[in-house]
Amino acid sequence: MSIRPKPEIERLKVCPHGGPNWAELRAIGLMPDDVLDFSVSANPFPPPPEVKKALNTAAIDRYPDSETTEFRERLSERLEVAPNSILAGNGSTELIRLIALAYFGQGDPVLILEPTFGEYEVACQIVGAKVLKQWAKAEDDFAPRAEETIDLIRKHHPRGVFICNPNSPTGSYLTRQEIETIVDSCENSWLILDEAFVAFADKSWSSIGLIHQGNVIIIRSMTKDYSLAGLRLGYVIAHKEIIENLRRVCPPWNVNAMAQKAGIAALENAGYLEHCKQQIRQAKQFLIGELSRIGFTVVPSKANFFLMRVGDAKAFRYALLKHGIQVRDCSSFGLPEYIRIAARTMPECQKLITAIRLLRQKGELYDSI
């Protein structure tokens, strides 16, 4: 065709994600329900029972509330923040793109702490922003150095800084003091703090007070917390003026009626998250212990997932997938020697360990440990 998209779109690289690739599964004779999926770092337990009941009451014959009023009101009660400081979205990915659309322009420098979620870079590329990267090092267990972040901010004066905390795929988790020192250096920068996994972080701390700085935008995920991946639901917490600006570029009816009902119902179950977190922590400790005994190098993590060095991540993943188990090949994060494993239920974790031991004995699992 003679009519081309704008150059930023022609150069855009699609960001790979975890989860089942239906075409790939079909090619090896599997269906999604046949696969134990350790590649997605979401809550492995079913949603709260209130959710299924609520879905039956969703009115799908009319447009949903474009303001997600009731959901934001319930969330504001839980978070103790005003409803006008919350914007709901169709998952965190939509919210990341809205932030870029509202605040970044052609050539604006934006700092991203790598390795991390690839959608930050995609959002920047869409609007033509210039991406700057700070790479964590394997010898530091991929934990970012806050002092280096501050130096880069002072040197490049970025328009925005993306920090995933806890970070995917590494599981590193910056402390309150570290984040506060970074915020202090962001006098003319937006700090976008992606806390999609904070509900499952070890010794988590509340960042909500930081929104009063006026330049901090917090992203969280109901999808991860409450096992709502098929519905897509996330939210932003920020100063009300930021929310107003994001709302200007937000599509109408961006959160469907069923997702709104599910979010409201999920928030009614106060003990659900803590109950899940305890079981996930136990399963994660089991996995790390067993994999370490086999001889794998596991990277310390504060999240519900962790990195493991296997040598050839692509081959390792595919060998397991052929036997109905999926892990995350981290090549797309710039870590081709590592996979990411998210803790699931204890019986499922036991199946993963059994499969790894068996495949190694048969010589079907290609790793270097």
Secondary structure, DSSP 8 states (H G I E B T S, - for coil): ------HHHHT------SS--HHHHHHTT--GGG-EE-SS-S--S---HHHHHHHTT--TTS---TT-HHHHHHHHHHHTS-GGGEEEESSHHHHHHHHHHHH--TT-EEEEEES--THHHHHHHHHT-EEEEEE--GGGTT---HHHHHHHHHHH--SEEEEESS-TTT-----HHHHHHHHHH-TTSEEEEE-TTGGG-TT----GGGGGGSSEEEEEEHHHHHT-TTT--EEEE--HHHHHHHHHHS-TT-S-HHHHHHHHHHHT-TTHHHHHHHHHHHHHHHHHHHHHHHT-EE---SSSEEEEE-S-HHHHHHHHHTTTEE-EEGGGGT-TTEEEEE---HHHHHHHHHHHHHHHHHT-S----
